[in-house]
Amino acid sequence: MLKPTEKIEDLQCGGLKIIQSSEEYRFTTDAVLLANFCKDMRGKTCVEFGAGSGVISILIAYKKHPARIVAMELQPQLCDMMERSVRLNDLGGLIEVCNVDIKNAAELVRDVDAVICNPPYRRVGSGERQLKENIALCRHEIAATLSDVVRSASRILNNRGSFYLVHQADRLCEIVSLCKDSALAVKEILPVCPAPEREPNLVLIRAVKGGEADCKLHAPLYITDKNGNYTERASIWYNGASR
């Protein structure tokens, strides 16, 4: 089942496991945060954009009890790895892996209840570019921009469907503006701080298609305390509790 560069890793959540490769982009804690931030998915149809190794879809399938997840990924080698991870966790009846460009998502699905995305954070030309193209695609907006992600999400969501996103905090204004342009109202913002007395470096966003213009700004989520240990809240999210 494994290729020479791959190994199976324990997700520390209900016995879930995932295949990771030393030659491919590896998921970060941002993905775990986003999976836990999602809510109200029981019995619903969900789509993940840029699913990569499939960690978010696998965690949501286990924790949030949707009826169906469509995991979309552009790179075929990641789709292959994700499909094997789905089978490894006996989730083949719940998660459908699709090798597709998210800009064409509307050709596959419509009127879904939720779209989830942990997109590339960096604009093309910003920051140091990874030399390996397969990893650069996961870090930089080469294949799809933030605008592409938001527009595609809006196209396939049903009215009152939810769009969940994790991104860099310094792009919050852009996110809100793009969502408004695509009929998505930002309803929740959760700032994420790496430690006490540190500014937020990430934001978790929930936007609703056709929603009203009211928004809840949550108290920040601190990942570590002053001693460098996980906070109680972060530990709960990382260690398997549902929201």
VEXGU-854399 format. One record per residue (C-alpha): residue number from 1; z negated, y, x. Coordinates in Angstrom, 1 decimal. Layout:
# VEXGU-854399
+-----+--------+--------+--------+
:   k :      Z :      Y :      X :
+-----+--------+--------+--------+
: NUM :      Z :      Y :      X :
...
+-----+--------+--------+--------+
This chain:
# VEXGU-854399
+-----+--------+--------+--------+
:   k :      Z :      Y :      X :
+-----+--------+--------+--------+
:   1 :    0.0 :    0.0 :    0.0 :
:   2 :   -0.6 :    2.4 :    2.9 :
:   3 :    1.8 :    3.8 :    5.4 :
:   4 :    0.9 :    4.1 :    9.1 :
:   5 :   -0.3 :    7.8 :    8.8 :
:   6 :   -2.3 :    7.2 :    5.7 :
:   7 :   -5.8 :    6.3 :    4.8 :
:   8 :   -7.9 :    5.9 :    1.6 :
:   9 :  -10.7 :    8.5 :    1.1 :
:  10 :  -13.6 :    8.4 :   -1.3 :
:  11 :  -13.7 :   11.5 :   -3.6 :
:  12 :  -17.5 :   11.0 :   -4.1 :
:  13 :  -17.0 :   11.0 :   -7.8 :
:  14 :  -17.3 :    8.0 :  -10.0 :
:  15 :  -15.7 :    5.7 :   -7.5 :
:  16 :  -12.4 :    7.7 :   -7.4 :
:  17 :  -10.3 :    7.4 :   -4.3 :
:  18 :   -7.3 :    9.2 :   -3.0 :
:  19 :   -4.6 :    8.4 :   -0.3 :
:  20 :   -4.3 :   11.1 :    2.4 :
:  21 :   -1.8 :   11.4 :    5.3 :
:  22 :   -2.3 :   13.0 :    8.7 :
:  23 :    1.3 :   14.1 :    8.4 :
:  24 :    1.0 :   15.9 :    5.0 :
:  25 :   -1.0 :   18.8 :    3.6 :
:  26 :   -4.5 :   17.7 :    2.8 :
:  27 :   -6.3 :   19.0 :   -0.2 :
:  28 :   -9.2 :   21.5 :    0.2 :
:  29 :  -12.4 :   22.3 :   -1.7 :
:  30 :  -10.4 :   24.8 :   -3.7 :
:  31 :   -8.8 :   22.0 :   -5.6 :
:  32 :  -12.2 :   20.5 :   -6.5 :
:  33 :  -13.4 :   23.9 :   -7.7 :
:  34 :  -10.4 :   24.3 :   -9.9 :
:  35 :  -10.7 :   20.8 :  -11.5 :
:  36 :  -14.4 :   21.6 :  -12.4 :
:  37 :  -13.6 :   25.1 :  -13.7 :
:  38 :  -11.2 :   23.6 :  -16.3 :
:  39 :  -12.7 :   23.0 :  -19.8 :
:  40 :  -11.9 :   22.0 :  -23.4 :
:  41 :   -9.3 :   19.4 :  -22.4 :
:  42 :  -10.4 :   16.3 :  -24.4 :
:  43 :   -7.5 :   14.7 :  -26.1 :
:  44 :   -5.0 :   17.4 :  -25.0 :
:  45 :   -1.8 :   17.5 :  -23.0 :
:  46 :   -2.1 :   19.0 :  -19.6 :
:  47 :    0.4 :   19.8 :  -16.8 :
:  48 :   -0.4 :   20.4 :  -13.2 :
:  49 :    2.0 :   22.5 :  -11.1 :
:  50 :    2.4 :   21.6 :   -7.4 :
:  51 :    0.2 :   18.6 :   -7.7 :
:  52 :    0.5 :   17.5 :   -4.0 :
:  53 :   -1.6 :   14.4 :   -3.4 :
:  54 :   -2.8 :   14.4 :   -7.0 :
:  55 :   -6.5 :   15.2 :   -6.5 :
:  56 :   -6.8 :   17.8 :   -9.3 :
:  57 :   -5.0 :   15.5 :  -11.9 :
:  58 :   -7.1 :   12.6 :  -10.9 :
:  59 :  -10.4 :   14.5 :  -11.2 :
:  60 :   -9.4 :   16.0 :  -14.5 :
:  61 :   -8.4 :   12.6 :  -15.9 :
:  62 :  -11.8 :   11.3 :  -15.0 :
:  63 :  -14.0 :   14.3 :  -15.9 :
:  64 :  -12.2 :   16.1 :  -18.7 :
:  65 :  -10.8 :   13.3 :  -20.9 :
:  66 :   -7.3 :   14.7 :  -21.7 :
:  67 :   -4.8 :   12.5 :  -23.6 :
:  68 :   -2.0 :   13.1 :  -21.1 :
:  69 :   -1.4 :   14.7 :  -17.7 :
:  70 :    2.0 :   15.5 :  -16.3 :
:  71 :    1.6 :   16.0 :  -12.5 :
:  72 :    4.6 :   18.0 :  -11.2 :
:  73 :    5.4 :   18.0 :   -7.4 :
:  74 :    8.5 :   19.2 :   -5.6 :
:  75 :    8.2 :   17.0 :   -2.4 :
:  76 :    9.2 :   13.4 :   -3.0 :
:  77 :    6.9 :   12.0 :   -0.2 :
:  78 :    3.9 :   13.6 :   -1.9 :
:  79 :    5.0 :   12.2 :   -5.3 :
:  80 :    5.1 :    8.7 :   -3.7 :
:  81 :    1.6 :    9.1 :   -2.3 :
:  82 :    0.3 :   10.5 :   -5.5 :
:  83 :    1.8 :    7.7 :   -7.6 :
:  84 :    0.0 :    5.2 :   -5.4 :
:  85 :   -3.3 :    7.1 :   -5.7 :
:  86 :   -2.9 :    7.1 :   -9.5 :
:  87 :   -2.4 :    3.3 :   -9.5 :
:  88 :   -5.3 :    2.9 :   -7.1 :
:  89 :   -7.6 :    4.5 :   -9.7 :
:  90 :   -6.0 :    2.7 :  -12.7 :
:  91 :   -4.8 :    6.0 :  -14.2 :
:  92 :   -1.2 :    5.1 :  -14.7 :
:  93 :   -1.4 :    5.2 :  -18.4 :
:  94 :   -2.8 :    8.7 :  -18.3 :
:  95 :   -1.1 :   10.5 :  -15.4 :
:  96 :    2.7 :   10.8 :  -15.2 :
:  97 :    4.0 :   11.9 :  -11.8 :
:  98 :    7.2 :   13.9 :  -11.9 :
:  99 :    9.3 :   14.9 :   -8.8 :
: 100 :   10.5 :   18.3 :  -10.1 :
: 101 :   10.7 :   22.0 :   -9.3 :
: 102 :    8.1 :   23.8 :  -11.4 :
: 103 :   10.7 :   26.5 :  -12.2 :
: 104 :   12.4 :   23.8 :  -14.3 :
: 105 :    9.2 :   22.6 :  -16.0 :
: 106 :   10.5 :   23.6 :  -19.4 :
: 107 :   13.3 :   21.1 :  -19.2 :
: 108 :   10.7 :   18.3 :  -19.2 :
: 109 :    7.8 :   19.5 :  -21.4 :
: 110 :    7.1 :   22.1 :  -24.0 :
: 111 :    4.1 :   23.2 :  -26.2 :
: 112 :    1.4 :   21.8 :  -23.8 :
: 113 :   -2.2 :   22.7 :  -24.2 :
: 114 :   -3.0 :   23.5 :  -20.5 :
: 115 :   -1.4 :   24.3 :  -17.2 :
: 116 :   -3.4 :   24.0 :  -14.0 :
: 117 :   -2.2 :   25.2 :  -10.6 :
: 118 :   -3.6 :   25.5 :   -7.0 :
: 119 :   -0.5 :   27.3 :   -5.6 :
: 120 :    0.5 :   28.3 :   -2.1 :
: 121 :   -1.6 :   31.4 :   -1.3 :
: 122 :    0.5 :   33.2 :    1.2 :
: 123 :    3.7 :   35.3 :    0.6 :
: 124 :    6.6 :   34.4 :    2.8 :
: 125 :    6.2 :   36.5 :    6.0 :
: 126 :    2.4 :   36.9 :    5.7 :
: 127 :    0.1 :   35.2 :    8.1 :
: 128 :    1.1 :   32.5 :   10.7 :
: 129 :    3.6 :   30.1 :    9.3 :
: 130 :    3.1 :   26.4 :    9.7 :
: 131 :    5.9 :   24.9 :   11.8 :
: 132 :    6.2 :   21.7 :    9.7 :
: 133 :    8.3 :   22.5 :    6.7 :
: 134 :    6.5 :   20.0 :    4.4 :
: 135 :    3.1 :   21.7 :    5.1 :
: 136 :    4.5 :   25.2 :    5.0 :
: 137 :    5.8 :   24.6 :    1.5 :
: 138 :    2.2 :   24.0 :    0.4 :
: 139 :    0.8 :   27.1 :    2.1 :
: 140 :    3.5 :   29.7 :    1.7 :
: 141 :    5.5 :   30.9 :   -1.4 :
: 142 :    8.8 :   29.3 :   -0.1 :
: 143 :    9.8 :   27.2 :   -3.1 :
: 144 :    8.0 :   29.1 :   -5.8 :
: 145 :    6.3 :   32.5 :   -5.9 :
: 146 :    3.1 :   33.4 :   -7.8 :
: 147 :    5.4 :   35.1 :  -10.3 :
: 148 :    7.4 :   31.8 :  -10.7 :
: 149 :    4.2 :   29.9 :  -11.4 :
: 150 :    3.0 :   32.3 :  -14.1 :
: 151 :    6.3 :   32.6 :  -15.9 :
: 152 :    6.8 :   28.8 :  -15.9 :
: 153 :    3.3 :   28.2 :  -17.2 :
: 154 :    3.9 :   30.7 :  -20.0 :
: 155 :    7.2 :   29.0 :  -21.0 :
: 156 :    5.6 :   25.6 :  -21.5 :
: 157 :    2.3 :   26.5 :  -23.0 :
: 158 :    1.7 :   26.5 :  -26.8 :
: 159 :    0.2 :   29.5 :  -28.5 :
: 160 :   -3.5 :   29.7 :  -27.4 :
: 161 :   -2.8 :   27.3 :  -24.6 :
: 162 :   -4.8 :   27.8 :  -21.4 :
: 163 :   -3.5 :   28.6 :  -17.8 :
: 164 :   -6.0 :   27.7 :  -15.0 :
: 165 :   -5.4 :   29.1 :  -11.5 :
: 166 :   -7.3 :   29.3 :   -8.2 :
: 167 :   -6.1 :   32.0 :   -5.8 :
: 168 :   -7.2 :   34.4 :   -3.1 :
: 169 :   -9.5 :   37.2 :   -4.4 :
: 170 :   -7.4 :   39.9 :   -2.9 :
: 171 :   -4.5 :   39.0 :   -5.2 :
: 172 :   -6.5 :   39.4 :   -8.4 :
: 173 :   -4.8 :   42.6 :   -9.6 :
: 174 :   -1.4 :   41.0 :   -9.1 :
: 175 :   -2.5 :   37.9 :  -11.0 :
: 176 :   -3.7 :   39.9 :  -14.0 :
: 177 :   -0.5 :   42.0 :  -14.0 :
: 178 :    1.8 :   39.0 :  -13.9 :
: 179 :   -0.1 :   37.2 :  -16.6 :
: 180 :    0.1 :   40.3 :  -18.9 :
: 181 :    3.9 :   40.4 :  -18.3 :
: 182 :    4.2 :   36.8 :  -19.4 :
: 183 :    2.0 :   37.1 :  -22.6 :
: 184 :   -1.0 :   35.5 :  -20.9 :
: 185 :   -4.3 :   37.3 :  -21.4 :
: 186 :   -6.9 :   36.7 :  -18.6 :
: 187 :  -10.0 :   35.6 :  -20.4 :
: 188 :  -12.3 :   34.4 :  -17.6 :
: 189 :  -12.7 :   35.3 :  -14.0 :
: 190 :  -15.1 :   33.4 :  -11.7 :
: 191 :  -15.4 :   34.9 :   -8.2 :
: 192 :  -16.2 :   32.4 :   -5.4 :
: 193 :  -18.2 :   33.5 :   -2.4 :
: 194 :  -18.5 :   31.3 :    0.7 :
: 195 :  -22.1 :   32.3 :    1.3 :
: 196 :  -24.7 :   34.9 :    0.2 :
: 197 :  -23.9 :   38.5 :    1.2 :
: 198 :  -20.3 :   37.6 :    1.6 :
: 199 :  -17.5 :   39.0 :   -0.5 :
: 200 :  -15.5 :   36.7 :   -2.8 :
: 201 :  -12.6 :   35.0 :   -1.0 :
: 202 :  -11.4 :   33.1 :   -4.1 :
: 203 :  -11.1 :   33.6 :   -7.8 :
: 204 :  -10.9 :   31.0 :  -10.6 :
: 205 :   -8.9 :   32.3 :  -13.5 :
: 206 :   -8.4 :   31.2 :  -17.1 :
: 207 :   -5.7 :   32.9 :  -19.1 :
: 208 :   -4.7 :   32.2 :  -22.7 :
: 209 :   -1.2 :   32.6 :  -24.1 :
: 210 :   -1.2 :   35.1 :  -26.9 :
: 211 :   -4.9 :   35.8 :  -26.3 :
: 212 :   -6.7 :   39.1 :  -27.0 :
: 213 :   -7.5 :   41.6 :  -24.3 :
: 214 :  -11.1 :   40.7 :  -23.7 :
: 215 :  -12.3 :   39.0 :  -20.5 :
: 216 :  -15.5 :   37.4 :  -19.2 :
: 217 :  -16.4 :   38.1 :  -15.6 :
: 218 :  -18.8 :   35.3 :  -14.5 :
: 219 :  -21.6 :   35.7 :  -12.0 :
: 220 :  -20.2 :   34.6 :   -8.5 :
: 221 :  -20.3 :   31.0 :   -7.5 :
: 222 :  -21.9 :   30.7 :   -4.0 :
: 223 :  -20.7 :   27.7 :   -2.0 :
: 224 :  -23.5 :   27.7 :    0.6 :
: 225 :  -27.0 :   29.2 :    0.8 :
: 226 :  -28.3 :   31.3 :    3.7 :
: 227 :  -29.1 :   28.1 :    5.6 :
: 228 :  -25.5 :   26.8 :    5.4 :
: 229 :  -26.3 :   24.1 :    2.8 :
: 230 :  -24.4 :   23.6 :   -0.4 :
: 231 :  -26.0 :   25.6 :   -3.3 :
: 232 :  -27.3 :   23.6 :   -6.3 :
: 233 :  -24.4 :   24.8 :   -8.4 :
: 234 :  -21.8 :   23.9 :   -5.8 :
: 235 :  -23.3 :   20.5 :   -5.3 :
: 236 :  -23.1 :   19.7 :   -9.0 :
: 237 :  -19.4 :   20.7 :   -9.0 :
: 238 :  -18.6 :   18.7 :   -5.9 :
: 239 :  -20.6 :   15.6 :   -6.8 :
: 240 :  -19.1 :   14.7 :  -10.1 :
: 241 :  -20.7 :   16.6 :  -13.0 :
: 242 :  -18.5 :   17.8 :  -15.8 :
: 243 :  -18.4 :   21.4 :  -17.1 :
+-----+--------+--------+--------+
